[in-house]
Amino acid sequence: MSGVGIQCMACKNRLEDTASGEAVCKAFPKSIPMDFYTGERSHLAQVEGDGGIHFETDDHEVLAELKESYAMLEEENGFENQP
């Protein structure tokens, strides 16, 4: 499983998609920003506009994969928000 792109699916703050098909969560109750949803941007740490809620999981393997994937992206591309 690739670490990048799974953060929303594995997050315990994710809510059911809305009737209109919008992916939502406790941090982004109207719509998850696409760059987080696709995994292009890490939500492992708090960011402006998330109300202090960020990625959480009890799955330590998923968390390790995400941290490793975002660390690689940060090293290669200057990726932001790596805790």
C-alpha positions in Angstrom: 0.0 0.0 0.0 1.4 3.4 -0.9 1.6 5.9 2.0 0.7 8.9 0.0 -3.0 9.1 -0.9 -4.3 7.0 1.9 -4.3 9.5 4.7 -8.0 10.4 4.5 -9.1 6.8 4.0 -7.2 5.7 7.1 -8.0 8.7 9.3 -10.3 8.2 12.2 -11.6 11.8 11.8 -13.1 11.0 8.3 -16.9 11.1 8.1 -19.3 9.6 5.6 -19.2 11.3 2.2 -22.1 13.8 1.7 -25.0 13.1 -0.5 -23.4 15.3 -3.2 -20.3 13.1 -3.1 -18.0 15.5 -1.1 -15.5 13.8 1.1 -15.7 15.4 4.6 -14.1 15.0 8.0 -14.1 16.6 11.4 -11.3 19.0 10.3 -13.0 19.9 7.0 -16.7 19.4 7.5 -17.7 21.1 4.2 -15.2 19.4 2.0 -11.7 18.0 2.4 -9.3 20.1 0.3 -8.2 18.1 -2.8 -4.5 18.3 -2.0 -5.1 16.5 1.3 -7.5 14.0 -0.1 -5.2 13.0 -2.9 -2.2 12.8 -0.6 -0.3 15.6 -2.4 -0.2 17.4 1.0 0.4 15.9 4.4 -2.2 16.5 7.2 0.0 14.7 9.8 0.3 18.1 11.6 -2.1 20.9 12.2 -2.6 23.4 9.3 -4.5 26.7 9.1 -8.2 26.1 8.8 -8.4 22.6 10.2 -9.7 23.7 13.7 -6.8 21.9 15.4 -7.9 18.5 14.0 -5.5 16.6 11.9 -4.7 13.0 10.8 -5.2 10.4 13.5 -5.0 6.6 13.3 -4.5 3.7 15.6 -2.8 1.8 12.8 0.9 2.2 13.5 1.9 0.7 10.2 -0.2 3.2 8.2 1.3 6.1 10.2 4.8 4.9 9.6 4.1 4.5 5.9 2.7 8.0 5.7 5.6 9.6 7.6 8.1 7.7 5.4 6.3 8.7 2.2 6.0 12.4 3.2 9.7 12.5 4.4 10.7 11.2 0.9 8.6 13.8 -0.8 10.0 16.5 1.4 13.5 15.4 0.6 12.9 15.3 -3.1 10.6 18.3 -3.6 10.7 20.5 -0.5 7.3 19.1 0.5 5.5 21.0 3.4 3.9 20.0 6.7 6.1 17.1 7.7 5.9 17.0 11.5 
